Amino acid sequence: MALGKYSRVDNKKSSGYCRTITIVGFVALCLVGVWMLTSSSVVPDQTSDVSSSENKNEVSTKAHVSDSSENDGTDTSANENKSKQFEDNPGDLPEDATKEDANSQQEDNSTNGDNEKSTEGNQEVKETEDKKDDGESRSDENGETSQEEGESKTTNADSEGGEIKEGNSDGDGASEETSNETKSDTEEGEKKSEESSEETQNEDKGDGKIQEKVDEKKDGDSETSNEVYPSGAQSELLNETTTQSGSFSTQAAESKNAKESQKSLGQGYNWKVCKTFAGPDYIPCLDNLEAMRHLTSTKHYEHRERHCPENPPTCLVPLPEGYQRSIEWPTSREKIWYHNVPHPKLAQVKGHQNWVKVSGEHLIFPGGGTQFKNGALHYIDFIQQSVPDLAWGKRSRVVLDVGCGVASFGGFLFDRDVLTMSLAPKDEHEAQVQFALERGIPAISAVMGTKRLPYPGRVFDIVHCARCRVPWHIEGGKLLLELNRLLRPGGYFVWSATPVYQKLDEDVEIWEAMKKLTKAMCWEVVSITKDTVNQVGIAIYHKPTSNECYEQREQNDPPLCSESDDPDAAWNVPLQACIHKIPVSESARGSQWPEMWPARVAKTPYWLSSSQTGVYGKPAPEDFAADNKHWKRVVEKSYLKGMGINWSTVRNVMDMRAVYGGFAAALREMNVWVMNVVSIDSPDTLPIIYERGLFGIYHNWCESFSTYPRTYDLLHADHLFSKIKAKCNYMAFVAEVDRLLRPEGNIIVRDDVEIITELENMLKSMNWEIRMTFSKDNEGLLCAMKTKWRPDDLETVTYAIA
């Protein structure tokens, strides 16, 4: 019977064996010693270091005796990061050292560092092991065999016997046979591998090189010899001759992508400050001087329209000297910091009309305008008195103010629960829209020129023009017909201008032309009144709710638009002097007036049908309701409590990828307004947003937004950045985000984890403060705050230099 010995780290003999010595005596000990010398065994002698971190590696050994058919052994645990060496050590073995778990070979399929350092008395063992390891290394590196041939022979040798065989210490026939079989089988495996894998053959040519490599590892790397390979079913892992990528990318692909990403992102985000003629007020698509120089005409204000550069800027817009955090709403409606918008010219030109005045370190806004010198609230209430059916804040919720000036009209309509989209061009009225935005009033820089405004058709409850200097009556009424496209059937056009109440020749001429045009458009004059306080007259027109008037006209002038002319098409679509027909089907959008405010904000639009598929895949009404519920929960449970945002400083908000407007609806009880942006290549849900009593705009995020720098206190982007990265200049887009956001303003981004990680690094490179990041199931959330940091280096934007 073969006995083996398990030697512990402290090399102490077991107590059971000591008791045996006492009982049997000296004679029995001698007999046992003689018997042990005549038998062949492999026992552990000492331990050496192994790599182990949290769990201890276990090594299974088997002792084989030539005259015994029973194989016994034991599982061992390495203590203090030790591994085993094997040598011939006769005698004094405890009984339990001969027992071994029959399943140890499958449980312990590899050991990360079972190396043996042989002593002088173990030369034969070392030679045998070297041969075996050589064979295993060949099989592992070169000898993956074809699945058609079955398992590799090395593995078969392991699996058929159910064990990994170790060489005997005395170099008996069993050890040599095992070593020779392994070497022979490995060579056969190499031949098969060479036939199935030309690439492997080229890498590992020549047995000598392989042997040299194995020997080097055995001599210098204590972690590579006597590896225990898996047996049984697990050995199939060693038999693959062809592999697929599966879920794993290749290093070549990873490296290539990283280099391309670094190249596209400016080699480590080398930010610079934009050097342009507009300085801190730079708007890339409105300040493209190179494009303006090539215009053939400016008759229709083409130079005030968008001309986006082919290569958008990747630099950061500088801050005005002395810039400080914006004054909070509602105080900001009356005064702002002068150094934030240091433009005194408008105060000099329009100060007598109570637009704006300079007072020390502030710009003061008395609430007046050209047509309401004595305050906007009186003017607003006078309109209500003239036409009670307007019903500010109930029937009339969303207003378009054309030629808004500093937007006092829209600013004070907040007191009547009305949301106003104010627009004016970037013209000689220096920074008028920027004043509005700094005050916390919604506005964009736009002009009624040659193209449609970026809004869907039939969405505004009221359109207002107070001496807006737009020639409505010329060229077949093309500009007024654009307002007709935007106005809801049954909506009102409020016109307060000198032709209404003055008798100068020019005014009379314009008035007569407007009377003729509005009659041909079937607009009904419902009120012409004079405000005795402000000494102005106001004319109010009503858009029809049916096509009856159009059909009864004596002349088809202006003509009806063709059926193929979509009134919702608004991105870079040329203006047409035609009238879009009124929808008459009960299920068509525009055939009914929305619910009264505020009920309309949560009401599913009547024209959403269950037969339509929503953006998220459900029937449209269910999709709408689910989106509304989702954002209400997110805002209440997360955004208002878990982002570290001081919401008292938040006034101007943009949802950069609005869908149904759920995010804006969830914020409606707060003192904020939300610009909902629907990308031109996204599902057109902007009409739904307007139906809810909210507002928004179409935009292409590969281009700059039509607003001044430092407009918004909060940006919200739900899975937008990943879409932009796939199609636009990503670094330019991030620079645009920086341009839009005020210092100490925040951005909330929801996107893929990879996008969040990359964006976090980019924002850190701009010295933004990362408030929080969170990820789960490959979805990430980031909140960051912009700082006042600007780079030292300048970048000249050649197309924006005078």
Buried (B, 14 or more C-beta within 10 A) or exposed (E): EBBBBBBEEEEEBBEEBEEBBEEEEEEEBEEBEEEBEEBBBBBBBBBBBBEBEEEBBBBBBBBBBEEEEEBBBBBBEBEEBBBBBBBBBBBBBBEEBBEBBEEBBBEBBEBEBBBBBBEEEBEBBBBBBBBBBBBBBBBBBBBBBBEEBEBBBBBBBBBEBEBBBBBBBBBBEBBBEBBBBBBEBBBBBBEBBBEBBEEBBEEBEEBEEBBEBBBEBBEEEBBBBBBBBBBBEBBBEBBEBEEEEEEEEEEEEEEEEEEEEEEEBBEEBEBBBBBBEBEBBBBBBBBBBEBBEEEEEEEBBBBBBBBBBEEBBBBBBBBBEEBBBBBBBBEBBBBBBBBBBBBBEBBEBBBEBBBBBBEEEBBBBBBBBBBBBBBBBBBBBBBBEBBEEBBBBBBBBBBBBBBBBBBBBBBBBBBBBBBBBBBBBBBEBBBBBBBBBBBBBBBBBBBBBBBBBBBBBBBBBBBBBBBBEBBBBBEBBBBBBBBBBBBBBBBBBBBBBBBBBBEEEEBEEBBEBBBEBBEBBBBBBBBBBBBEEBEBBBBBBBBBBBBEBBEEBEEEEBEBBEEEBEBBBBEBBEBBBBBBBBBEEEEEBBBBBBBBBBEBBBBBBBBBEEEEEBBBEBBBBBBBBBBBEBBBEBBEEBBBEEBEBEBEBBBBBBBBBBBBBBBBBBBBEBBBBBBBBBBBEBEBBBBBBBBBBBBBBBBBBBBBBBBBBBBBBBBBBBEBBBBBBEEBBBBBBBBBBBBBBBBBBBBBBBBBBEBBBBBBEBBEBBEBBBBEBBEEEEEBBBBBBBBEEBBEEEBEBEBBEE
